[in-house]
Amino acid sequence: MKRAFEVRCKCSSTGARTGILQTRHGPVKTPVFMPVGTQATVKALTPGELLELGAQIILGNTYHLYLRPGHKVIKALGGLHRFMNWHRPILTDSGGFQVYSLATFRKIEEEGAIFRSHIDGSLHKLTPELAIEIQEALGADIMMALDTCIPYPSPEQETKKATELTTRWARRCLSARTRKELLLFGIVQGGMFKHLRTRHTEELLSLDFDGYALGGLSVGEPKDLLFEMIECCRPLIPDHFPCYVMGVGTPEDMVQCVSLGVDMFDCVMPTRNARNGMLFTSFGHIVIKNSRFVSDDSPVDPECNCYTCKNYSRAYLRHLFMSRELLAYRLNTIHNLHYYLGLLTDIRAAIRQDRFEDFKREFYSKRAG
């Protein structure tokens, strides 16, 4: 059986690796960061700008697109790629986290998750079968199995019960799948309990998924626990499967996760923080609204060659942000995504040249200084 993922290069001293993930809309070089396009748009940017920034794949959201405009509408209009004019790979999450975090009312049953829309209060039931139906209608290159989201902290017995339900839902997702050309990933849960994480990883590995995500992380747990859970699960996943850590995160977190063998990331941080005036740089981050930038004629990051840094000063960006000009959100987003996507490009190069450990050391040293 031909696998969708192939490891191309491994670091000799860490778990870091590069690979190629084959999808219906082309290959994806890993490790990769996926900009979040929740409602069929990466906020403030056009698909053309995303391509110029180096985006290989973006993330869409099952929950939001199901509620508005509806997966049937998008399917009738030619699928999500045509709908949003993005013709590269798309990954869609299953909607489970949004039901957990956004719904005005929710109830988890064996059949699925019952919830009220955060938009109009209408009542819905998201089942594993419906989650797959929606994602197949959207035409996502990578679909995610529906899982139950486990808050932190949670008692062991409740965590065990929710994790077992995720396994049953995973089986139902596989049974509901009709489009084999669309990849389907399982999501490992288990809270912050190593034995539950280990058991769940092994259970999902016995099923016919194309890749595996580590879910239920970056939900408020201490950083050491985040990395501990990854170290617990990642070695169990065979090399021919991609490993995706959902919702992570900061540049520092991604570098550490790559060293543990993680291949895929997504996070709203670069785009959301851009709209809130936090800009990521090679030396840390800056908050552009701070008064010290009112007359600062330097670029956000002197080492950055993005459109924003080549053409605008910190003083101008601060002025735009304080004036609530729409251009502020665009320029800030261009810079932050350029930084994130560039970081992953540099990581891939460092792994290929077998100097990732040096890269990691220099990265942390620079940001600490």
Residue, then its C-alpha position, 0 to 999 in steps of 0.5 A: m500500500k502506497r503511503a501519503f507521507e515519506v520522510r526525506c531527511k532526519c536530524s542525526s541528534t534530535g527527532a527533527r525530520t523533513g518529509i513530503l506529504q502528498t495530497r490531491h492538490g499537490p505535495v506539502k513539504t514538512p515540517v509545515f505551518m498551516p495559516v488558519g483560514t477559519q471561514a474560508t479566508v485567512k483574515a486580511l489577506t488574499p490567496g495570492e498574497l498567501l502564495e507570495l508569503g510561501a504558504q503551502i497549505i491552509l486550515g479551514n473549519t468544519y463547524h463555521l462553514y457548516l453553520r455559514p454558508g453551509h457545506k451544501v452551498i459550498k459543494a454546489l459552488g464547486g467545493l471549498h478550493r473554488f469557493m475561496n480561490w485557493h488551489r493548494p492543499i486545505l486541511t479542515d478540522s472536525g469541528g469538535f473544538q469549536v463545539y467545545s469552545l464556542a457553542t452557547f450550549r453543548k451536550i456530548e452523547e454517544e451519538g454525537a455533540i449536541f450544541r446551539s449555534h453561537i450565531d443564532g442559537s439554532l440547535h444542531k447535532l454534530t455526529p462523526e458521520l456528519a463531520i465526514e459528510i461536511q468535510e467531503a462536501l468541502g473537498a478538504d485534502i486532509m480531513m480530521a476525525l471527530d473527537t471529544c475535547i478534554p479541558y485542562p485539568s480533568p479527572e482521570q476517569e472523565t478523561k478516560k471516558a472521553t478518550e474511549l468515546t473518541t475511539r468509537w467516533a474515530r471508527r465511525c468516521l472511517s466507516a462514513r468515509t466515501r472519498k478515499e482520495l481525501l486523507l483522513f487523520g485520527i486525533v490522539q486524546g488522553g488528557m495529561f495522563k501518559h498511560l491514557r495517551t499511550r493506550h489511545t495512540e496504540e488504539l488509533l494506530s490499529l485503524d486505517f488512518d493516513g496520519y495522526a494528530l495529537g489533540g487536547l494540547s495547548v489548552g492551558e497546561p504548563k509547557d513541560l506537560l505539553f512537551e511531556m505528552i508529545e514525548c510520550c506519544r510521538p515515538l509510538i507513531p511509525d515514520h511513514f505517518p505524519c504527526y500533527v500537533m494541533g493548536v501549537g503555537t508560539p515560535e519557541d514551541m514549534v522549534q521544540c516540537v520539531s526537535l521531538g519529531v512533529d511535522m505539522f502545526d496550525c495556530v491563530m496566533p500569527t494572524r490574531n496577534a497581528r490584529n491585536g498589534m503583537l508582531f513576531t520578530s527574530f529577537g522576540h515580539i513587540v507590541i506596536k501600540n507602545s508609545r516608544f514606537v511613536s517616532d521609531d523610523s526603523p522597520v519591525d525587524p531589521e532582519c526581515n525582508c517582508y513587504t511590511c518591513k521593506n516599506y514601513s516604519r514602526a512609527y507608521l504601523r503604530h499610527l495605523f493601529m492606533s487609528r484603527e485603520l484596516l491597513a494595520y491589520r493587513l500589514n501586521t498579518i503580512h509580517n507575522l505570517h512571513y515570519y512564521l512561514g519563513l521560520l519553517t523554511d529555515i527549519r527545513a533547511a537546517i534539518r537537510q543540512d544536519r545543523f538543526e541542533d545549532f539552529k535551535r541553540e542560536f534561535y533560543s539564544k537570539r530571542a533570550g537576548 
